[in-house]
Amino acid sequence: MTSKQRAYLKSLAMTMDPIFQIGKSSLTPENTRAICEALDARELIKISVLQNCMDDPHELAQIIAERTRSQVVQVIGKKIVLYKEGKDKKKKIELPAAAKK
């Protein structure tokens, strides 16, 4: 993912509300499965890490991205934004083209 594409996804995510919360039980298999299903349906999601979760949001973002085969767009404070390219052409987010050299 290029920096231009990442910036575009960040701009889309600014207006989004988190659709998942990770609490003191941290990351469970059920959470991971639900996040994966949401990524398949939406492509771009925001996750909130609650105050009672003792895990580092950056580490959580990397773990979730590996398990769901997605990409971390950004982690700001306790908010994580993930992107996974969808297979459905109708709902697809059009990323800016990568610069050609």
PyMOL commands that set and color helices and strands:
alter all, ss='L'
color gray80, all
select helices_A, chain A and resi 3-13+29-42+57-68
alter helices_A, ss='H'
color red, helices_A
select strands_A, chain A and resi 20-22+44-49+71-76+79-83
alter strands_A, ss='S'
color yellow, strands_A
deselect
rebuild
show_as cartoon
